[in-house]
Amino acid sequence: MTIPRIQLSNNSGSVPVLGFGTATDPPVSAETTKAAVLTAIKLGYRHFDTACLYYTEEPLGEAIAQALEDGLIGSRNDLFVTSKLWCSDAHKDAVVPAKLNLEYIDLYLIHWPVSSKAGVYEYPIKKEEFMAMDYKSVWEAMEECKKLGLTKAIGVSNFSRKKLADVLAVATIPPAVNQVEVNPSWQQKEMIEYCKSRNVVVTAYAPLGAIGTFYGSNKVMESSVLKQIASLKHKSICLRWVIEQGIAVVVKSFNKDRMMQNFDIFDWELSSEDHEMIKTIPQSRVCQGLDYTSCYGPFTNILELWDGEV
């Protein structure tokens, strides 16, 4: 099956609505990541999401090279690769796209709206090493990456509406994407509407509530409303609901059976009654972002980090 795509602004190509995430918690070996990506390619996934923070850029690049060698894909152009700028590189002279041994990546995102001490790659970031991001100079450097052909599209991740507006105000090339948490327990209606009005595509992460991760929650998978709908459809309700919002989604599972289940979202629809039921689900953010706050600033609490969108 061919995965539907969403057109990106600024002649930046189009993104497959279903992406394969490579962030693992707890971490796995590079060989495990490479094998999972190759399996995903065989199953039909064409959008792959990585980041400097995930330590999966290199095995993803190796898997793509292997897929080309084995004839699983005809060319690099068959895939859409997203990576992200880490906080310690969020300085005007340090913005360089991901190291995947690829000629280019398709989408490069600012991972979080905060900078940290240059040259230090660690997580969690020490509280005293956070600093305010100079949106103008960092975004100019992101634009330069696109102009040089190092990435086809540029965007942001974990930006509130206010912070996205701050970037839009200084951008010559506007962000094409904002990757944020979206799921039935954090539906982000205002964010999605705002981004669509600014021609910014939303990509959802944690569509299942990031269950199993250190920051995740079972509230999505244990929702009585979603269980009721799922009992009748026997399908991935959350993923189908997300793409019916007109946005893209990144889902992560290295289990082959789950990969196949996550792919089964394109030949059926939720009913209007299903959507009305999902609207009644209590709303709260799963990914609080506490690790990106600091008593030293620039964001001392999650209200400041998300500009009240909690």
C-alpha positions in Angstrom: 0.0 0.0 0.0 1.2 3.5 -0.8 1.2 5.8 2.3 -0.7 9.1 1.7 1.5 12.2 1.9 1.1 15.8 3.0 2.6 18.6 0.9 5.1 20.8 2.8 5.5 24.6 2.2 8.4 26.3 0.4 8.9 23.7 -2.3 10.0 21.3 0.4 8.5 18.1 -0.9 5.8 16.0 0.8 5.9 13.9 4.0 4.3 10.5 4.4 1.6 10.7 7.0 2.9 7.6 8.8 6.5 7.8 10.2 8.6 5.2 11.9 10.3 6.5 15.1 13.7 5.4 16.3 13.8 6.8 19.8 14.1 3.9 22.2 13.7 3.8 26.0 15.6 2.0 27.3 18.2 2.3 24.5 19.0 -0.6 22.3 22.0 -1.6 20.2 22.8 0.0 16.9 22.3 -3.5 15.2 18.8 -3.8 16.7 17.9 -0.4 15.4 19.3 -1.2 11.9 17.4 -4.5 11.8 14.2 -2.8 12.9 14.5 -0.1 10.2 15.2 -2.8 7.5 12.1 -4.7 8.6 10.0 -1.4 8.5 11.2 -0.7 5.0 10.2 -4.2 3.9 6.8 -3.7 5.4 6.3 -0.4 3.5 7.3 2.3 5.9 9.0 5.2 4.0 9.2 8.0 6.7 11.9 7.6 9.3 12.4 9.9 12.4 15.6 10.2 14.2 17.6 12.8 16.2 21.0 13.5 17.6 19.6 12.7 21.1 18.4 9.2 20.1 21.9 8.0 18.9 20.1 6.3 16.0 21.2 8.5 13.2 24.2 6.2 12.3 22.3 2.9 12.3 19.5 4.5 10.3 21.9 5.7 7.7 23.5 2.2 7.6 20.0 0.6 7.2 19.2 2.9 4.3 22.5 2.0 2.6 21.8 -1.7 3.1 18.2 -1.3 1.7 19.6 0.3 -1.4 22.2 -2.4 -1.8 19.6 -5.1 -1.3 17.2 -3.5 -3.7 14.5 -2.9 -1.1 14.1 0.6 -2.4 15.0 2.0 -5.8 16.7 5.1 -4.6 17.3 7.4 -1.6 14.4 9.5 -2.9 12.0 6.8 -2.0 12.5 7.6 1.7 11.7 10.6 3.9 14.2 11.1 6.7 13.7 13.5 9.6 16.3 14.5 12.2 16.6 17.1 14.9 19.1 19.7 16.1 20.1 19.1 19.8 20.0 21.9 22.3 23.8 22.2 22.6 24.0 22.7 18.8 21.2 25.3 18.9 23.7 28.2 18.3 24.1 30.1 15.1 27.6 28.7 14.3 26.9 25.1 15.3 23.8 24.2 13.3 24.8 21.3 11.1 22.4 18.6 9.8 22.4 15.1 11.1 25.3 12.7 10.6 23.6 9.9 8.7 26.2 9.6 5.9 23.4 10.7 3.5 23.7 13.3 0.8 20.8 15.1 2.4 18.0 14.7 4.8 14.4 15.6 4.1 13.4 17.5 7.2 15.6 19.1 9.9 13.9 20.2 13.1 14.9 22.3 16.2 14.3 19.6 18.8 13.3 21.9 21.7 12.9 25.7 22.0 15.9 26.1 24.3 19.7 26.1 23.9 22.4 24.6 26.2 26.1 24.8 26.6 27.8 24.3 23.2 29.6 21.1 22.6 28.1 19.2 25.5 26.1 16.2 24.4 24.2 14.8 27.4 20.7 14.0 28.7 19.4 15.2 30.9 21.0 18.6 30.4 22.5 20.1 33.6 20.2 22.8 34.9 22.9 25.4 35.0 23.8 24.8 31.3 20.5 25.9 29.8 20.2 29.3 28.0 17.7 31.2 26.0 17.7 30.4 22.3 18.4 33.2 19.9 15.6 32.3 17.6 16.6 34.7 14.9 20.3 33.6 14.5 19.5 29.9 15.0 16.7 30.0 12.4 18.9 31.8 9.9 21.4 29.0 10.3 18.6 26.4 9.7 17.6 28.4 6.6 21.2 28.2 5.4 21.1 24.4 5.7 18.1 24.4 3.4 19.7 26.8 0.9 22.8 24.6 0.8 20.8 21.5 0.0 21.7 19.7 3.2 18.0 19.4 4.1 14.9 19.8 1.9 12.7 21.2 4.7 13.2 22.8 8.0 10.9 23.0 11.0 10.6 22.9 14.8 9.6 20.5 17.5 7.9 21.0 20.9 7.2 24.7 20.1 4.1 26.3 21.7 1.9 28.5 19.5 3.6 31.6 20.9 7.1 30.2 20.3 6.2 29.1 16.8 4.9 32.6 16.2 8.2 34.1 17.4 10.1 32.0 14.8 7.5 32.9 12.0 8.1 36.6 12.8 11.8 36.4 12.0 11.8 33.7 9.3 12.6 34.3 5.7 11.8 30.6 5.1 9.0 29.7 7.5 9.0 26.4 9.4 7.3 23.6 7.3 6.6 21.4 10.3 6.0 21.5 14.1 6.4 18.1 15.7 4.5 17.9 19.0 2.6 15.5 21.2 -0.9 14.7 19.8 -3.1 11.8 21.0 -6.7 11.4 22.1 -5.7 12.5 25.6 -3.9 15.6 24.4 -5.8 16.5 21.2 -4.1 19.9 20.5 -7.1 21.3 18.6 -5.8 24.9 18.9 -2.3 24.0 17.9 -3.5 22.1 14.8 -5.8 24.9 13.7 -3.1 27.5 14.3 -0.5 25.6 12.3 -2.9 24.9 9.4 -3.6 28.7 9.3 0.1 29.3 8.9 0.8 26.5 6.4 2.8 24.5 9.0 2.2 20.8 9.0 1.8 19.2 12.4 3.5 15.8 13.0 2.3 14.0 16.1 4.5 12.0 18.4 3.4 9.9 21.4 0.1 9.0 19.6 -0.3 6.1 22.0 0.8 8.1 25.1 4.4 7.0 24.9 3.5 4.0 27.0 6.6 2.2 28.2 8.9 5.2 28.2 10.2 7.0 31.2 7.9 10.0 30.6 5.0 8.1 29.1 1.6 7.2 30.5 -1.0 4.4 30.1 -3.9 6.8 30.2 -4.3 6.7 26.4 -4.2 2.9 26.0 -6.3 2.5 29.2 -9.0 5.0 28.1 -12.4 3.4 28.5 -13.7 5.4 25.5 -10.9 4.2 23.2 -11.3 0.6 24.5 -15.0 0.7 23.7 -14.4 1.9 20.1 -11.6 -0.6 19.7 -13.7 -3.5 20.8 -15.9 -3.0 17.8 -13.2 -2.2 15.2 -10.2 -4.2 16.3 -7.9 -1.6 14.8 -5.5 1.1 16.0 -8.0 3.8 17.0 -5.4 6.3 18.1 -3.4 6.3 14.9 -6.4 6.5 12.7 -7.8 9.3 14.8 -4.5 11.2 14.5 -4.3 11.0 10.7 -8.0 12.0 10.4 -7.0 15.3 12.0 -5.1 16.0 8.7 -1.7 15.7 10.2 1.2 13.3 10.1 2.2 10.9 12.9 5.4 9.1 14.1 4.9 5.8 15.9 7.6 3.6 17.4 7.7 -0.1 17.8 10.5 -2.5 16.9 8.1 -5.5 17.2 7.2 -6.7 13.7 3.6 -7.6 14.5 3.0 -4.2 16.0 4.7 -2.6 13.0 2.2 -4.4 10.8 -0.7 -3.4 13.0 0.4 0.3 13.0 0.4 0.2 9.2 -3.2 -1.0 9.1 -4.9 2.5 9.4 -5.6 3.5 5.8 -8.5 1.5 4.5 -11.1 2.4 7.1 -12.5 5.4 8.9 -13.8 6.4 12.3 -17.5 7.3 12.4 -18.8 10.7 13.5 -20.1 9.0 16.6 -16.6 7.8 17.3 -15.2 11.3 17.0 -17.8 12.7 19.3 -16.9 10.1 22.0 -13.2 10.8 21.6 -13.9 14.5 22.2 -15.1 13.7 25.7 -11.8 12.2 26.8 -10.2 14.3 29.6 -7.2 16.3 28.4 -3.7 16.5 29.8 -0.2 16.5 28.4 1.8 13.3 28.7 5.2 14.8 27.7 5.6 17.5 30.4 9.1 18.5 29.4 10.3 19.0 33.0 13.8 18.1 31.9 13.9 21.3 29.8 13.0 23.6 32.7 15.5 25.0 35.2 15.6 27.2 38.2 18.2 29.2 36.3 15.9 29.8 33.3 15.1 30.5 30.6 12.0 28.4 31.5 11.6 27.8 35.3 8.5 25.7 35.0 6.3 23.9 32.4 3.9 26.8 32.2 6.7 29.0 30.8 8.0 26.2 28.6 4.6 25.6 26.9 3.3 29.2 27.4 0.3 27.9 29.3 -0.5 25.1 26.9 -0.6 22.3 29.5 
